[in-house]
Amino acid sequence: MAGRLPRSADLTRFCQKLNRVKTLEDDMMETTFNRCLSTVDLTLLGIGGMVGSGLYVLTGTVAKEIAGPAVVVSFIVAGFASLLAALCYAEFGARVPKTGSAYMFTYVSMGEIWAFLIGWNVLLEYMIGGAAVARAWSAYLDSIFSHKIKNFTETHIGTWQVPFLAQYPDFLAAGVLLIATAFISFGAKVSSWLNHVFSAISLGVILFILIMGFILADPKNWSVQEGGFAPYGLSGIMAGTATCFYAFVGFDVIAASSEEARNPQKAVPRAIAISLGLAAGAYILVSVVLTLMVPWHTLDPDSALADAFYRRGYSWAGFIVAAGSICAMNTVLLSNLFSLPRIVYAMAEDGLFFQVFSRVHPRTQVPVIGIVVFGVLMALMALIFDLEALVQFLSIGTLQAYTFVAASIIVLRFQQEKSAAPPQPVRSQPSPGPNEGAGPSELKEYESFSDKLQLVGTDKAKVHREPGQLKAAFEPYLEFLSDFYPGEVVTIAVVTLMVSAICLCSILVFGNTHLHLPTWSYSLLLLLFSLGFLLSLLLIWVHEQQQSTKTFQIPLVPLTPALSILLNVYLMLKLSYMTWLRFSVWLILGLLVYFGYGIWHSKENLREPTSRSVSARYVVFPSSSLEETVQAVQPNPQPLTELPDMVTEEAKR
């Protein structure tokens, strides 16, 4: 029975399989896609993904029910919080200009199984998001015609009362998704052109709303007589921030499109910054004019802007607002249908998902099969499902992706460049002086004994330290950390930081409500987990990170991504337990797909480690001893018959 138990070596290999990272090509600009998108194209894609129906619905809902006129502050804080995640996407999109967005970024830094789960969750997020927007598009258009479409469908087709199914089939929503799928299939340039048209109309309507809104603004609507600027206080502002945060979800379409950008190193960071800035400005200014036009407590949450113009005597403006809302929702549909097949393509191209989705049409240069299949699935979801119960999936999937991308930034920034050339043997360089050499804990390998002798007794102060190694200034105080491989301590610290963030946010969210902790234990746990978070952050900071890079880099690493992780975890824990339950079921299905297909067909399985044709290595240890290891080298044609396994010889200075 004991013989059937897995050995530790087998478990180690299995864990290594789960955490193997993607090997990137030397030329990351080479692609089967058509690199045709400019900075303007990417910017408008990002604006289309962020400025959707939320501008016309979310502003009124948050203002009336959550924050009052202080919804302006909620959008400012939410915009800053979104900026933390957007900066992480900007660095990765410029540094790894490959399609796949959060999936790809996690794969190259964190490991395979984490990347698959991120891609699996983003897949469902885009499907539910696209179907939900299509149903909102249909309902908005139907309301303009006094719900004639809904009444006709219920009269001639009927209704059903089944859990998770809609009250009636929405053929209009399914139809608009199928039409959008057809346009997306024609290629990135056609999709971009269509997005330009709808985005231009949407931005024009927003400009009209702002001009008319400021003309009709009445400062008395923010006065104490109407409840004041922040009637719900700080708690209302923060609750509004959590809701407004999801208005900025959509900039990841820019990162997902980086493989089709002409100059992704410059275009992706610029497009993310410009689109997020314009979207935040639009949300903030529209919130200002909306709450100044009419008293906040009289707003209609379903159609706040149109109703506000109607009550001020400009009913004709409601039709312009409706046109802008329809165009804005069209851009969100295009954004979802544009991103989803490309993420599926990236997973299929890596062998983690079914290979049929990795086929790119030779003429349009887009993954047509993925576009058609998932466009039809999205249309079916919009046709028959009640998506209101599933909309919170958008939140948890997005926040999980943001968290892993932020953690990936830290891990990758403190890793050595994988594409960098290996260090040259010392014999090919000028002889070092007596004051040059290896650090106290650095392991140097040389191919001849004379090379080693040239470096014995050298000065360690002038050694160039690689990313992931302890900074020289902290070595006298943290010398025990020098025994780890470069980047190993950082990886452990990132895991500790994420665990501390989860525990800290759990106490903040559940400590007084669900756990009913006494004040002393609540304060003590907050202090302990805060210290754990800060110590992990400090442990990362005392190591060297990559500095000389030609692409965009986030400022204040590791602080910026760490704050993003903390915020994302806090918002995830604020979601309902039913969302977590459904999310767990979806994760289990994803693990079944991964262990049933992905782990066996992964292209990283086909990559064998390259062997070095060096028969003797001389290793310098801190104790200044020499260990010569003679390794058996087997040429391909004939096996060697007589080679000693190992010869060890020690030499003193």
N, C-alpha and C positions, 0 to 999 in steps of 0.2 A: 504493500500500500504506500509505503514511504517512497518507493522508487518512482511512483507515478506523480509525485508532487513536483511542480516546476522548480528547477534549480534557480539560484540567485542570478546566475549568468543569463538564463533565459528571460527572467523578469527584467534584468537590466537592458537587454537588447529590445524587449518589447517597449519599455519606457522610452528608449532612444528612438524607436520608430514613431511613437506618438508625438515626440517633441522635436523631430527633425525639421530643419528650416529649408526653405526653398533656395535652390541655387540659381542665381540670376545670370543671365547671359552677359558676355563681355560688352556687347553692343546693345544697350537697352533701348536704343532708338529704332532698332530693326523690328518690324511688325508686319502682320498680314492685313492690318487695318489701313485705312486711308487717312494719313495725317493731313487733314484739311481744315481743322478748326483753329481760328485765330483767338486772340485774347477777348475780342468783342463777342465772338460766338460763345465762348466759355462763360463770360460774364452774364450774358443774357440767359444761358441755360441755368446758371445759379439763381438769378433773379426769378426766373420762371418756376424753379423748384421751391423757392421760399415765399414769394408773394402770390399766394393763392386765395382760396376762399376765406382764409383766416383773417385777411385784411378787412373783409366786408362783414364777417360774422363774429370773429374772436374778439375784436376790439370792443364791440357793444356788449358782448356777454361778460367779459372781465370787468368792464367799467360799471355795469349795473349790479352784478351779483357778487363781485369779489373785492375790487379795489377802489371803485369810484373814479374820480378824475386822476387819482394817483396811478392809474393804469399807465400813464406816461412814464413814471418812475419804474414801474414793473418792466416795461419794455426796454428801458435803458439798462437795468441790471441784467435782464435776460439776454440782451445783445452782447454785453460784456462777457457773460458766462458762455455764450455761444462762440465768442471770439477765441476763448481758450481752446475749445475743440477744433475750431476752424484753422488755427495756427498749426496744430498737429497735422491736420490733413494737408495743409499747404506745404509743409516740409517734406512729407512723404510723397505727395504728388509730384513735386519737383525732383526729388531724389530717386524715386522709383516710378518712372513714367510708364507704368503698365496698367492695363485695365483690371478692375477687381476691387478698387477702393479699400475699405477696411479689411476685407478678406486678404488681399495681397499684402497689405502693410503688416498684418499679424503673421502671415506665413513667413515673411523674410526675417522676422525678428523673434517671435515668441514660440512658434512651433506649429506642426501640422494639424493636430486635433483641435487646437484653439482656433486656428484659421478656418477650419471646416465649420465649426459651430457658429462662428461669426457670419460666414457666408450663408449658412443655413437659416439663421435668424433674419438676416437682411433680406433674403429671398422672400420670406413670408411677410416681412414688413412692407416691401414694395408691392406685393400682390394685394394685400389688404388696403394699403394706402391708395393704390390706383383705383381699386373697385369702390372704395368709400367716396373718393372724389367724384367718380362717375355718377354715383347715386345722388350726391349733393348737386352735381351739375344738372341732372335730370329733374330733381325736385325744384331747383331754383327756376329752371326754364318753365316747368309746369305751373309754378305759382304765378308767373307772368300771365299765363293764359287761364287763370282761375281754376287750376287743377282739372282741366278737361281731359288731359291724358290719363291721369290716375283714375278718374271716374269712368272713362271708357274701358280701361283695362279691367277694373273691378266688375263692371257690368257684363262684359262680353266674355271674359276669361275666368273671372272668379277670384276669390281670396282663400287663403289657408291660414290656419292657426297652429303652426308647428314650431317648437323651440328652435332657435338659431336660423329659421327661415324667414324671409321677408313676408309682409302681409300680402303682397301681390308681386308678380314677376315684373321687373323693370326692364322692358325691352329697349327703351330709349338709352338707358345707361349702358347696356350691353352693346347696342349699336354704335354708340360713339367710341367705345373702346376698340371695336373691330375696325372702324374707319381709321382711328389713330394708329392701330397696329399696321394697317396697310401702308400708311405714309412713312412710318418708321422703317419699314422693310426696304424702302427705296434708297436708303443710304444716309450717312451722317450729314451730308450737305443739305439734302432735302429736309431732314428733321430740323436742322439748324435754321434753315430759311423759314420754315413754318413757325418755329418758335420765335423768330424775329418779328414776324407779323403780329402774332398774339401778344408778345411782350410789348411791342410798340404801342398797340391799342391800350393795353392795360396801364402802361406808364402814363399815356396821355390822359386817361380817365383819372388816375391818381392826381396828376397835376391839376386837372379841372376841380377835383374835390378839394384840394388844398386852397386854390385861389378863391373859389366860392365860399369855402368854409371860413377862411379868415375874414372875408367881407361880411359874412353873417355872424361872426363871433360876438359873443356877449360876455364880458368878464364876470358879470354878476352870477353866472352859472357855476363859478368856482367859489362863490362867497359863502359865508357862514349860514346865511339864510337858506341856501340850497343843500346844506350838509357839510360844506367845507371841501378842501382839496383832497384830504385823506380821511374819509368818514369811517373806514374800517381799520385805521391805524397801521402800524408797522406789520402786524400779522397779515392784514389784508394785502399789503404791498408784496410781501414775500410769497403769499399764496398765489397772487397774480403772476409773480415772476415764474413760478413753477409751471403755470399754464402757458404763459407767453413764450417760455423757452422753446416749446415745440413748434412755434410759428417759424423759427429759423432753421428747422430741419429741412434739408434740401440742398445745402451747399456741397454735399458729398457727390452730387452728380458731376461736379467739375473734376474731382479726383478720379471718378469712374471713367471719365472721358479723356484722361491724360494721354492714353495710347493713340488717340486720334488728334492730338494737338500738334501744331507745327513746331512750336518751341516750348515744350512743357516746363522746362527749367525756369523760364520767366513767366510764361502765360498762366500757369496754374496758380502760383501765389498771388499774382496781380488780380486774376479773375475772382479768386475767393475773397480777397480783401475788398475789392470794389463792390462785388455783388452783396456781400454781407453788410457793408456800409450803407449802400443804397436801400437795401431791404429794411435795415434797422431805422434809417431815416424816414422811410415811408410809414412804417408802423408807428413811430413816435409822433410824427406830425399829424397823421390821420387821427390818432387818439386825442391830440390836442384840439383839433378843429371839431371833432365829434362831440367832445364834452363841453366845448364852448358854445356850440350852436344851440343845444337844448340841455336842460337839466339832466344830469346823469341818471337820476332815479326814474326818469320817464322814458328811457330808451327802450326800444323793441329789440330784444336780443337776437331775433331771427333775421331782421333786416334793418339794422340800426341806421346805416347811412341813408338808405332810400327813405326811411320813415322820418329821419331828421329833416331832410330837404322838403318832404311833403308837408310837415308841420310848420315849416317856415314859409310856405306858399310857393314852393318851386317843385311842384309835382312832376313836371317834365324832366327834372334832373334825375328822378328815379329811374327812368329808362336808360340814361347814360351810365348810371351806377350799375344797373343790371347788365348792360353790355360789357362793362369793365370786369364785373364778377365772372361772367361766362368766359371771357378771354383769359382771365387769370387762372381759372380752373382748367382751361385747355392746356396752358403751359405746364401745370402740375402733372396732368395726365401724360403729356409728352415726356416730361422729366422722368416719371416712373417707368414708362415703357422704354425709354432710352437706356436707363441704367440697369434694369433688372437682367435683360439678356446678356449684357456684357459681364456682369458678375458671375452668372451661370456659365458663360463661356470661359472665364478665367478658371473656375473650379474644374470644368470638364477638360480644359487644356492641360491642367496639372494632374489629371487622372483621378481626381477625388469625386467627380460626378460623371454621369453617363456621357460617353465619348461623342454621341451623336450631336450634342450641343456645342461641340468645339469646331464644327464645320462653318467656314466663312464663305459666303457667296463670292465667286471670283469677280463678278462685275460690280456689284454694289459694295463689296468689301465689308459686310456686316453679318453677324450670326443670324441668318434668316430663320433657321429652324427654331432657335431659342426665342426669337421675337414672336413667331407665329404661335408656337405652343403655349408660351406663357401669356401672350395676348389673349388667346382663346380661353385659357384658364381664368384670367382676370375678368373677362367678360361673363363667364359662367358664374363667378362669385358675385358680380354685380347684379346678375339676373335674378338669382334665387335666394341669396343669403342676407340675413339681417346683420349688417356689419357694425352696428353701434356697440354691440357687446364685445366685438373683437378689436375696436379701434385702439384700445390701450396697448395692444401688441406693438403698435407703431412706436410707442414711447419706450417700452422695455428693450426692444430690439435695437433702437437707435442709441439709447444710453449705454447699452452693453458694448456696442461697436465703438462709441466714443471712448469708453473706459479702456478698452484693449489697445486702441490706437495711441492713446496718451501713454500707456505703459510701454508700448512698443517704441515710442520715441526715446524714452529713457534708456531702454536696453540697447537700442541700435546706436545711440549717441556715444555710449561708453564701450562699444565694441570696436575692434580693429577693422579697418577696411578689408573686406574679403577679396576685393578686386586688386588690392595692392600687391606689388611684386614682393616675393620673399626676400629677406635680407641677404645680400651678397656675402660670400665667404670673405674673410679678412684678407686672404692672400691676394685677392684681386684689387685691393685698395692699398694706398700708401701705408707704410708701417706706422702704427700708432705710437704716440709718445708715451712716456712713463706715467702721464697724468690722465690717460684715457682708458676706459674699460667698462666692465659690467657692473651693475648694481649689486648690492649685497644679496638679494634674493632672486636675481635674474638668472635664468638657465640658458646658457649659450651653447650652440652646437657648431662644431667645426669638423672639417673633413680630413685634416691632417694634424699631426702632433706639433709641427712647427707653428701652425696657425695658433694653436692654443698657447704656446710658449710666449708668443708676442703680446698676449693680453693678460698674462698673469701679473698681478700687482698693479693694476691700473687704477686711475682715480675714478670713482663712481659719481662724482658730482656733475660731470659733463655729459652724462648719458641722456640720450633723447628718450623720454618716456612715452610709451604707446598708450592709446586710449584704454581705459579700464584699469590701469596701474595706479597705485597710490601716489599722490602728489609728493614731491620731494620734501616740501615743507612740513608734512605731517608724518614722515617716516620715523623720526626719532620717538614720536609719541604713540604711533600705531604700527609698530614694527611687525607685530604678529599678523597683520593683514597682508604683508608682503609675500607670505607663503602661498597665497591663492593664485590661480591663473588669472590673467587680465580679464576683467568683466565678470568674474565669478561672484565676487562680493556684491557687485552692483545688482546682479540678477537676484541674489538672495534678499537684498535690501528692498528691491521692487516688490517682491512677493510679500515681505513683511509690511511694507507700506500699504499695500492693497488690503491685507488682512486688518491692519490697524484702522484703515479708513472704513471698512465694513463694520467693525466693532464700534467705532466712534459714532458713526451715523445711526447704527442700531440703537445705541443708548439715547441719542438725541431724539429719534423718531418714536421709539417704543418705551423709553425709560419711565416716563411719567404716566403714560396712558395704559399700555398693555401689561408692562412689567410691574407697575406700581412700586418703584424703588423708593426707599426712604432717601431723604435729602443727602445724608452723609455718603451713602453708597453710590448715589447718582453722581455726586461731585467727584468722589474718588475714582470711579470708573472713567469718567470723562477725562480726568487728569492723567490716568495711566495710559489710556489709548491715545491721547493727544501727545504725550511724551514718546510713545512708540512711533507715532507718525513722524514727529519732528526728528527723532534720532535716526530713523530710516532715511529721511531726507538728508540729514547731515552726513550719514555714512556714504550716500551716493555722491554728495558734493565733494568729498575729500579725494575723489579719484579723478584722473585725467579724462577729458572727453575730446571728441573730434572737434577740431577748430578750423582747419584749413579745408574748406569745401567751396566749390564753385556754385552751389545751389543755395536756396533760401534756408535759413536756420531759425528756429524759434529762439527768442531771447529768454534769458533767465531759466535755463534748464539746470536742475530738475524741478524748480519751483512751479513754473507755468503748467506743465503736464500733471504735476502732483495736485495742484488746485483743481484742475479739470477732473481728475479721478475722484477727488473728494466730493465735488458737486454732483457728478453723475451718479455716484453711489447713493448719495442722499436722496436724489430725485427718484431713483429706482425703488428705494425702500418706502417712498411715499405712495407707491401704486397699491392697488387693492390686492388682497390675497387671492382672489379669483384669477386675476391676471397672472400672478406667479404660478398658480396651479396649471393654467392652460399653457403657460410658457414651459413648465416642466414637462408636460406631455409632448410638446413639440420638440424639446431637446432630446427626449428619449427616442422619438422617431428618427431624429437626426443621427443619434449614435448608432441606431440599427442600420441606417444607410451607410454610415462611415465604416463600421466593422464588417458589414456585409459586402461592401463594394469598394469604398474609397481607399482603405488601407492596403488592399491587395493590388489595386491598379494605379497607385500613386507613382508618378514618374520618378520620384526620389528613390523608389525601390530599384530602379534600373541603373542608378548611378553608383558605380563601385568606387571605393576610395582609391586614389592614385598612389601607387607605391613608389617610393624613392629608391633609386638605384645607387645607394651609398652603402658600402660594405663596412665602413668603420666610422664611428662617430666619437668625438672627444668632447666631453661635457664638463664645463667648469661649474663647480659647486661653490657655495659660500665659504666652505672650509678650505678652499684652494687646493683640494685634491683633484686627481684626474681619474676618470673612469672611462676605459676604452671598451666599447661593446662591439663585437664582431657579429653582424647579423647574417643569417643565411639568406642568400638571394637566389631565386630560382628563375632562370630564363625560361621563356615559353617553350622552345623546342624540346630540350631534354632536361630532366630533373638532375640536380646535383646529388651526388651519392655520398660524398664524404666532406662534410663541413662541420666544424665544431659549433656547438650551440652557442656558447658564450665564453669569451676570454676576458678576464678582468685583471687590470693592472693598475696599481696606484703609484703616483709619483708625488713627491713633496717639492715645494719650491726650493 
